Amino acid sequence: MDSSPIGRLFQSPAVRAAVGLVLGLIVGIAIVSSGSAGARTAAETLEPIGTMWVNAIRMTIVPLVVSLLIAALGAESRSNVAGRLGVRAIVLFVVMLGGVAVLGILLGPVVMGGLHIDPASAASLRASAASSTAQPTLPGFSSWLVALVPANPIKAAADGAMLPMIVFAVVFGVALSRLAPAVRVPTAALFRGFADAMLILVKWVLALAPIGVFVLAMGLALHLGTNLAGAVVFFLVAHCAVLLVIGALLYVAARVGGGVPLGQFARATLPAQIVALSTRSSVAALPAMIDGAQRVLRIPSEVVGVVLPLGVSLFRVNTPASWIISGLFVGKLYGVSLSAGAGEIVGVVGESGSGKTLTAMAIADLLPPNARVAAARYEVCGRDPRDLSEAERRRLFGRSLAIVYQDPMSSLNPALRVGRQLSEVAEVHDGLPRARARQRSVDRLRSVRIADLRGHWVHQGDPRPTAADATQASFDHLLDH
């Protein structure tokens, strides 16, 4: 065994995998640049090797996760500890995902603000997407919730449904911990031995990482080629830059919150990161995560067996930022805009909860004080509300914009006279005297054919017609300006 510094460096699984990644990209780009059909054909014949290596990783995932969880929870003395550890991990995941989402909201508009897509490139990319992308069928929340309890655990394992398998393993492990010691101890030992055997198999597969990563990286370069549109390159670079910032912050969190030296943390996580990069699958990187956590960080197997499977299923740290960056890119690609000129009507269509009302409230500056509006351009009547003082914003929105709320019952205050509420708009935003503002409210009500005005100023009886008429009066106020 080579004991020189270079030799010790190349004994590191992370370094060997990184070398395979870089060499694969270089060779793939070189083949594309050369234009050699023979070289491309030879490279494509090697692609099954990369697929076989990925399959070898994937075949260890479900058995390893299930056996680790059952072994950790099956011991009666550890089941309560493992349960508390799982709850703490989930809470931490939620908090960190929220932080990543906020970071994505802050960085996304800044990073994607420099993207400019010319019409010809945009049309080409849209045509390519339309011809190659099928419309996915997304499950509803109830379907997702029902799927958490697998009707057939064997089928769930075959489908690679990680979260249902975790639910099954957790329930099975807790049930095992309630058995008599004569049955529980040997059964838990059996699953512990199964997990140890799977970890050895994982080490064998990871030893082949340089070859597998090389072939996968070469195939990636062959398929991407050098003909990517500039907009796609910008998107990929911007996306990767945001994810690198998030990854660097996670390294800092490991150092500050966990007290782990950065070098040691890098040695433990880099192989898994390279596997995830080359396979584009965080689930496929789970065996490498477990190996690094136990071999490099010396984390107890009971902790690894609970936290890492939950992390792979729930802590998709890239998802919030990726959705934001991708949404901004698609918006620019398809020219999505909420601009509405004089006499124009813009409709926003979406499922319940998709953010239609939230968007309208953001445009009208009616969100809570702790909310932040992020947009490449945000103008009302040619002015950016973010650059205005509070008084200027009130004048701008009071004279230029009106909202018809979904529920007419909540549009008016039943404790106040209707006339006072209608006339207040003109008094506050137009500076009209009370008498003139009141008269204008009467005129507006007449315009929507409400008779007997003087007898109905007090909010009485069924309030729904009055509320609807009040919103119409708001529209008339808007149309006057």
C-alpha positions as CSV (number, residue, x, y, z in Angstrom):
1,M,0.0,0.0,0.0
2,D,1.4,3.4,-1.0
3,S,2.2,5.4,2.1
4,S,3.1,8.7,0.3
5,P,0.9,11.7,0.7
6,I,-0.4,11.3,-2.9
7,G,-1.1,7.6,-2.3
8,R,-3.0,8.3,1.0
9,L,-5.0,11.0,-0.8
10,F,-6.1,8.6,-3.5
11,Q,-7.1,6.0,-0.9
12,S,-9.9,8.3,0.1
13,P,-13.3,7.2,-1.4
14,A,-14.3,10.8,-1.8
15,V,-11.2,11.6,-3.8
16,R,-11.5,8.5,-6.0
17,A,-15.1,9.3,-6.7
18,A,-14.3,13.0,-7.5
19,V,-11.6,11.9,-9.9
20,G,-14.0,9.6,-11.7
21,L,-16.6,12.5,-11.9
22,V,-14.1,15.0,-13.4
23,L,-12.6,12.5,-15.8
24,G,-16.0,11.4,-17.0
25,L,-17.1,14.9,-17.7
26,I,-13.8,15.7,-19.5
27,V,-14.0,12.6,-21.7
28,G,-17.7,13.2,-22.5
29,I,-17.1,16.8,-23.5
30,A,-14.1,15.8,-25.6
31,I,-16.1,13.2,-27.5
32,V,-18.9,15.7,-28.2
33,S,-16.4,18.3,-29.3
34,S,-14.6,15.9,-31.6
35,G,-17.8,14.9,-33.4
36,S,-16.5,11.4,-33.7
37,A,-19.4,9.0,-34.3
38,G,-17.3,6.0,-33.4
39,A,-16.1,7.4,-30.1
40,R,-19.7,8.3,-29.2
41,T,-20.9,4.8,-30.0
42,A,-18.1,3.3,-27.9
43,A,-19.0,5.6,-25.0
44,E,-22.7,4.8,-25.2
45,T,-21.9,1.0,-25.1
46,L,-20.4,1.7,-21.6
47,E,-23.6,3.3,-20.2
48,P,-25.1,0.0,-19.0
49,I,-22.1,-0.3,-16.6
50,G,-23.2,3.0,-14.9
51,T,-26.8,1.7,-14.8
52,M,-25.7,-1.5,-13.2
53,W,-23.7,0.4,-10.6
54,V,-26.7,2.6,-9.7
55,N,-28.9,-0.5,-9.5
56,A,-26.3,-2.1,-7.1
57,I,-26.6,0.9,-4.9
58,R,-30.4,1.0,-5.0
59,M,-30.7,-2.7,-4.2
60,T,-29.2,-2.1,-0.8
61,I,-31.3,0.9,0.2
62,V,-34.6,-0.7,1.3
63,P,-33.1,-3.7,3.1
64,L,-30.6,-1.5,4.8
65,V,-33.1,1.1,6.0
66,V,-35.6,-1.4,7.2
67,S,-33.1,-3.5,9.1
68,L,-31.5,-0.4,10.7
69,L,-34.8,1.0,11.9
70,I,-36.1,-2.4,13.2
71,A,-32.8,-3.1,15.0
72,A,-32.8,0.4,16.5
73,L,-36.4,0.4,17.6
74,G,-36.7,-3.3,18.5
75,A,-34.5,-3.1,21.6
76,E,-36.9,-2.2,24.4
77,S,-34.3,0.0,26.2
78,R,-33.8,2.0,23.0
79,S,-37.2,2.3,21.5
80,N,-38.2,5.4,23.6
81,V,-34.9,7.1,22.9
82,A,-35.2,6.4,19.2
83,G,-38.8,7.8,19.2
84,R,-37.7,11.0,20.9
85,L,-34.7,11.2,18.5
86,G,-37.1,10.9,15.5
87,V,-39.4,13.6,16.7
88,R,-36.4,16.0,17.3
89,A,-35.1,15.2,13.9
90,I,-38.4,15.9,12.2
91,V,-38.7,19.3,14.1
92,L,-35.2,20.2,13.0
93,F,-35.9,19.3,9.4
94,V,-39.0,21.5,9.3
95,V,-37.2,24.4,10.8
96,M,-34.2,24.1,8.4
97,L,-36.5,23.6,5.4
98,G,-38.3,26.8,6.4
99,G,-34.9,28.6,6.6
100,V,-33.9,27.3,3.2
101,A,-37.2,28.5,1.7
102,V,-36.6,32.0,3.1
103,L,-33.0,31.9,1.7
104,G,-34.4,30.8,-1.7
105,I,-36.9,33.7,-1.7
106,L,-34.1,36.1,-1.0
107,L,-31.5,34.8,-3.4
108,G,-33.8,33.6,-6.2
109,P,-34.9,37.0,-7.6
110,V,-31.4,38.4,-7.3
111,V,-29.7,35.5,-9.1
112,M,-32.4,35.1,-11.8
113,G,-32.7,38.9,-12.3
114,G,-29.8,38.7,-14.7
115,L,-31.5,36.2,-17.0
116,H,-32.6,37.6,-20.4
117,I,-34.1,35.2,-22.9
118,D,-34.4,36.3,-26.5
119,P,-37.8,35.4,-28.2
120,A,-36.3,32.9,-30.6
121,S,-34.5,30.9,-27.9
122,A,-37.6,31.0,-25.7
123,A,-39.8,29.7,-28.5
124,S,-37.3,26.9,-29.2
125,L,-37.1,25.8,-25.5
126,R,-40.9,25.9,-25.1
127,A,-41.3,23.8,-28.2
128,S,-38.8,21.3,-26.9
129,A,-40.4,21.1,-23.5
130,A,-43.9,20.7,-25.1
131,S,-42.8,17.8,-27.3
132,S,-40.8,15.9,-24.6
133,T,-42.6,16.4,-21.4
134,A,-45.8,14.6,-20.4
135,Q,-48.2,16.3,-18.0
136,P,-47.7,14.6,-14.6
137,T,-50.6,13.5,-12.5
138,L,-50.0,14.9,-9.0
139,P,-51.6,13.1,-6.0
140,G,-53.8,15.1,-3.7
141,F,-53.0,15.4,0.0
142,S,-55.5,12.7,0.9
143,S,-54.0,10.3,-1.6
144,W,-50.5,11.0,-0.2
145,L,-51.7,10.5,3.4
146,V,-53.4,7.2,2.5
147,A,-50.2,6.0,0.7
148,L,-48.2,6.4,3.9
149,V,-49.7,3.2,5.2
150,P,-48.6,0.5,2.6
151,A,-51.3,-2.0,1.9
152,N,-48.5,-4.3,0.6
153,P,-45.1,-3.7,2.2
154,I,-43.4,-6.0,-0.3
155,K,-44.8,-4.0,-3.2
156,A,-43.8,-0.7,-1.5
157,A,-40.3,-2.1,-1.2
158,A,-40.2,-3.2,-4.8
159,D,-41.5,0.3,-5.9
160,G,-38.8,2.0,-3.8
161,A,-41.5,3.9,-1.8
162,M,-39.2,5.0,1.0
163,L,-41.6,6.8,3.3
164,P,-44.3,4.0,3.5
165,M,-41.5,1.5,4.1
166,I,-40.2,3.7,7.0
167,V,-43.7,3.8,8.4
168,F,-43.9,0.0,8.2
169,A,-40.4,-0.5,9.7
170,V,-41.1,2.0,12.6
171,V,-44.4,0.3,13.5
172,F,-42.8,-3.2,13.2
173,G,-39.8,-2.1,15.4
174,V,-42.0,-0.6,18.1
175,A,-44.2,-3.8,18.1
176,L,-41.0,-5.9,18.4
177,S,-39.9,-3.9,21.4
178,R,-43.1,-4.9,23.2
179,L,-42.4,-8.7,22.9
180,A,-40.9,-10.9,25.6
181,P,-37.0,-10.8,25.8
182,A,-36.8,-14.4,24.7
183,V,-38.3,-13.5,21.3
184,R,-37.3,-9.8,21.0
185,V,-33.6,-10.1,21.6
186,P,-32.7,-12.7,19.0
187,T,-35.1,-11.1,16.5
188,A,-33.5,-7.7,17.0
189,A,-30.0,-9.3,16.7
190,L,-31.1,-10.9,13.4
191,F,-32.0,-7.6,11.9
192,R,-28.8,-6.0,13.4
193,G,-26.7,-8.7,11.7
194,F,-28.7,-8.2,8.4
195,A,-27.9,-4.4,8.6
196,D,-24.2,-5.1,9.2
197,A,-24.1,-7.5,6.2
198,M,-25.8,-4.8,4.1
199,L,-23.2,-2.2,5.2
200,I,-20.4,-4.6,4.0
201,L,-22.2,-4.9,0.7
202,V,-22.4,-1.1,0.5
203,K,-18.6,-0.8,1.0
204,W,-18.1,-3.2,-1.9
205,V,-20.4,-1.2,-4.2
206,L,-18.8,2.1,-3.1
207,A,-15.3,0.7,-3.9
208,L,-16.5,0.6,-7.5
209,A,-17.6,4.3,-7.3
210,P,-14.8,5.7,-9.5
211,I,-15.9,3.4,-12.4
212,G,-19.6,3.9,-12.0
213,V,-19.3,7.7,-11.5
214,F,-17.0,8.0,-14.5
215,V,-19.4,6.2,-16.8
216,L,-22.4,8.2,-15.5
217,A,-20.6,11.5,-15.8
218,M,-19.4,10.7,-19.3
219,G,-23.0,9.8,-20.3
220,L,-24.3,13.1,-18.8
221,A,-21.8,15.1,-20.8
222,L,-22.7,13.2,-24.0
223,H,-26.4,13.9,-23.6
224,L,-26.0,17.5,-22.6
225,G,-23.3,18.2,-25.2
226,T,-22.2,21.7,-26.1
227,N,-25.5,22.8,-27.7
228,L,-27.3,23.9,-24.6
229,A,-29.1,27.2,-25.0
230,G,-27.5,30.1,-23.1
231,A,-30.7,30.4,-21.0
232,V,-30.4,26.8,-19.8
233,V,-26.7,27.2,-19.0
234,F,-27.6,30.3,-17.0
235,F,-30.4,28.5,-15.2
236,L,-28.1,25.5,-14.3
237,V,-25.3,27.8,-13.1
238,A,-27.7,30.0,-11.0
239,H,-29.4,26.9,-9.6
240,C,-26.1,25.3,-8.7
241,A,-24.8,28.5,-7.2
242,V,-27.8,28.8,-4.8
243,L,-27.5,25.1,-3.8
244,L,-23.8,25.6,-3.2
245,V,-24.6,28.5,-0.8
246,I,-27.1,26.3,1.0
247,G,-24.6,23.4,1.2
248,A,-21.9,25.7,2.6
249,L,-24.4,26.9,5.2
250,L,-25.1,23.3,6.2
251,Y,-21.4,22.8,6.6
252,V,-21.3,25.8,8.9
253,A,-24.3,24.4,10.8
254,A,-22.5,21.1,11.3
255,R,-19.5,22.9,12.7
256,V,-21.4,25.3,14.9
257,G,-24.3,23.2,16.0
258,G,-22.6,19.8,16.0
259,G,-19.0,20.7,16.8
260,V,-17.7,18.5,13.8
261,P,-14.5,19.8,12.2
262,L,-15.2,20.9,8.6
263,G,-12.5,18.6,7.2
264,Q,-14.0,15.5,8.9
265,F,-17.5,16.4,7.9
266,A,-16.4,16.8,4.3
267,R,-14.7,13.4,4.3
268,A,-17.9,11.8,5.6
269,T,-20.3,13.6,3.2
270,L,-18.4,14.1,0.0
271,P,-18.8,10.5,-1.3
272,A,-22.5,10.7,-0.8
273,Q,-22.6,14.1,-2.5
274,I,-20.7,12.7,-5.5
275,V,-23.1,9.7,-5.7
276,A,-26.1,12.0,-5.6
277,L,-24.6,14.3,-8.2
278,S,-23.8,11.5,-10.6
279,T,-27.0,9.6,-10.1
280,R,-29.2,12.7,-9.5
281,S,-30.8,10.8,-6.6
282,S,-30.6,11.5,-2.9
283,V,-32.1,8.1,-2.1
284,A,-29.3,6.4,-4.1
285,A,-26.8,8.3,-1.9
286,L,-28.2,6.9,1.4
287,P,-25.8,3.9,1.7
288,A,-22.8,6.3,1.2
289,M,-24.3,8.6,3.9
290,I,-24.7,5.7,6.3
291,D,-21.1,4.5,5.6
292,G,-19.6,8.0,6.1
293,A,-21.7,8.7,9.3
294,Q,-20.5,5.5,10.9
295,R,-17.0,5.1,9.6
296,V,-15.8,8.7,9.6
297,L,-18.1,10.6,12.1
298,R,-18.4,7.6,14.4
299,I,-22.1,8.2,15.0
300,P,-23.8,5.3,16.8
301,S,-25.7,3.0,14.5
302,E,-28.9,3.5,16.5
303,V,-28.8,7.2,15.7
304,V,-27.8,6.7,12.1
305,G,-30.6,4.1,11.6
306,V,-33.3,6.5,12.7
307,V,-32.1,9.9,11.5
308,L,-30.7,9.3,8.0
309,P,-33.7,7.3,6.6
310,L,-36.0,10.1,7.9
311,G,-33.7,12.7,6.4
312,V,-33.7,11.1,2.9
313,S,-37.5,10.9,2.9
314,L,-38.3,14.3,4.5
315,F,-35.3,16.6,4.5
316,R,-35.2,17.4,0.8
317,V,-33.2,20.5,1.4
318,N,-32.8,21.4,-2.2
319,T,-36.6,21.3,-2.9
320,P,-37.6,24.8,-1.6
321,A,-34.8,26.6,-3.4
322,S,-35.2,24.5,-6.6
323,W,-38.9,25.2,-6.8
324,I,-38.3,28.9,-6.5
325,I,-35.4,29.0,-9.0
326,S,-37.3,26.8,-11.4
327,G,-40.5,28.9,-11.1
328,L,-38.6,32.1,-11.8
329,F,-37.0,30.5,-14.9
330,V,-40.2,29.1,-16.2
331,G,-41.9,32.5,-15.6
332,K,-39.2,34.2,-17.8
333,L,-39.2,31.4,-20.4
334,Y,-43.0,31.7,-20.9
335,G,-43.2,35.4,-20.3
336,V,-45.5,35.0,-17.3
337,S,-46.5,38.5,-16.2
338,L,-49.4,40.0,-14.1
339,S,-49.2,43.3,-15.9
340,A,-52.6,44.9,-16.7
341,G,-52.8,48.0,-18.8
342,A,-55.8,50.4,-19.2
343,G,-58.9,48.4,-20.2
344,E,-57.1,45.0,-19.9
345,I,-58.2,42.0,-17.9
346,V,-55.7,39.5,-16.5
347,G,-57.0,36.2,-15.1
348,V,-55.0,33.9,-12.8
349,V,-56.3,30.3,-12.7
350,G,-55.2,27.7,-10.2
351,E,-56.3,25.1,-7.7
352,S,-57.5,26.0,-4.2
353,G,-54.5,26.9,-2.1
354,S,-52.2,27.6,-5.1
355,G,-51.7,31.2,-4.1
356,K,-54.1,33.2,-6.1
357,T,-55.5,35.3,-3.2
358,L,-52.0,35.6,-1.7
359,T,-50.7,37.0,-5.0
360,A,-53.6,39.5,-5.2
361,M,-53.0,40.6,-1.6
362,A,-49.3,41.0,-2.3
363,I,-50.0,43.2,-5.3
364,A,-52.4,45.3,-3.1
365,D,-49.8,45.6,-0.3
366,L,-52.2,43.9,2.2
367,L,-49.9,41.1,3.4
368,P,-48.8,41.0,7.1
369,P,-45.8,43.3,8.0
370,N,-43.4,40.4,8.2
371,A,-44.2,39.2,4.7
372,R,-41.9,40.2,1.8
373,V,-42.9,40.6,-1.9
374,A,-40.2,39.3,-4.3
375,A,-40.6,40.2,-8.0
376,A,-38.3,41.2,-10.8
377,R,-40.7,44.1,-11.4
378,Y,-43.5,45.3,-9.2
379,E,-45.2,48.5,-10.4
380,V,-48.6,50.0,-9.8
381,C,-49.5,52.8,-12.2
382,G,-45.8,53.1,-13.1
383,R,-44.5,53.3,-9.5
384,D,-42.7,50.7,-7.4
385,P,-44.5,50.5,-4.0
386,R,-41.4,49.2,-2.4
387,D,-39.7,52.6,-3.0
388,L,-42.5,54.6,-1.5
389,S,-43.2,55.8,2.0
390,E,-46.2,54.5,4.0
391,A,-48.2,57.7,3.2
392,E,-47.3,57.5,-0.5
393,R,-48.3,53.8,-0.7
394,R,-51.7,54.6,1.0
395,R,-52.4,57.3,-1.6
396,L,-51.3,55.2,-4.5
397,F,-53.4,52.1,-3.5
398,G,-56.3,54.1,-2.2
399,R,-56.9,55.9,-5.5
400,S,-55.7,53.2,-8.0
401,L,-56.7,49.7,-6.8
402,A,-59.8,48.0,-5.3
403,I,-60.3,44.4,-4.2
404,V,-63.5,42.4,-4.3
405,Y,-63.2,39.8,-1.5
406,Q,-64.5,36.3,-1.9
407,D,-66.9,36.5,1.0
408,P,-69.3,39.4,0.8
409,M,-70.4,38.8,4.4
410,S,-66.9,40.0,5.5
411,S,-66.7,43.0,3.1
412,L,-68.6,45.4,5.5
413,N,-68.5,45.9,9.2
414,P,-72.0,45.1,10.6
415,A,-71.4,47.4,13.5
416,L,-71.0,50.5,11.3
417,R,-73.5,52.2,8.9
418,V,-73.0,51.2,5.3
419,G,-73.0,54.8,4.1
420,R,-70.2,55.7,6.5
421,Q,-68.1,52.8,5.2
422,L,-68.7,53.7,1.6
423,S,-68.1,57.4,2.0
424,E,-64.9,56.9,4.1
425,V,-63.0,55.9,0.9
426,A,-63.6,59.2,-0.8
427,E,-62.9,61.2,2.4
428,V,-59.6,59.5,3.2
429,H,-58.1,59.1,-0.3
430,D,-59.8,62.0,-2.3
431,G,-60.0,64.5,0.6
432,L,-63.7,65.2,-0.1
433,P,-65.9,66.8,2.7
434,R,-68.2,64.3,4.4
435,A,-71.3,65.7,2.7
436,R,-69.9,65.4,-0.8
437,A,-68.4,61.9,0.0
438,R,-71.8,60.8,1.3
439,Q,-73.6,62.2,-1.8
440,R,-71.1,60.3,-4.1
441,S,-71.8,57.1,-2.2
442,V,-75.5,57.7,-2.8
443,D,-74.8,58.2,-6.5
444,R,-72.8,55.0,-6.7
445,L,-75.6,53.0,-5.0
446,R,-78.1,54.5,-7.4
447,S,-75.9,53.4,-10.3
448,V,-76.3,49.8,-9.2
449,R,-80.1,50.4,-8.9
450,I,-80.5,50.3,-5.2
451,A,-83.7,52.2,-4.3
452,D,-84.9,53.7,-1.1
453,L,-81.4,54.8,-0.2
454,R,-82.2,57.0,2.8
455,G,-84.1,54.2,4.5
456,H,-81.3,51.6,4.2
457,W,-78.2,53.4,5.5
458,V,-78.4,51.2,8.6
459,H,-77.1,47.7,8.1
460,Q,-80.2,45.6,8.8
461,G,-81.7,42.3,7.9
462,D,-79.9,40.2,5.3
463,P,-76.6,42.0,4.7
464,R,-75.5,40.1,1.5
465,P,-77.0,42.4,-1.1
466,T,-75.6,45.5,0.6
467,A,-72.1,44.0,0.8
468,A,-72.1,43.1,-2.9
469,D,-73.3,46.6,-3.7
470,A,-70.5,48.1,-1.6
471,T,-67.9,46.2,-3.6
472,Q,-69.5,47.5,-6.8
473,A,-69.2,51.0,-5.3
474,S,-65.5,50.4,-4.8
475,F,-65.1,49.4,-8.4
476,D,-67.0,52.6,-9.4
477,H,-64.5,54.6,-7.3
478,L,-61.7,52.9,-9.1
479,L,-63.2,53.5,-12.6
480,D,-63.4,57.2,-11.8
481,H,-59.7,57.4,-11.5
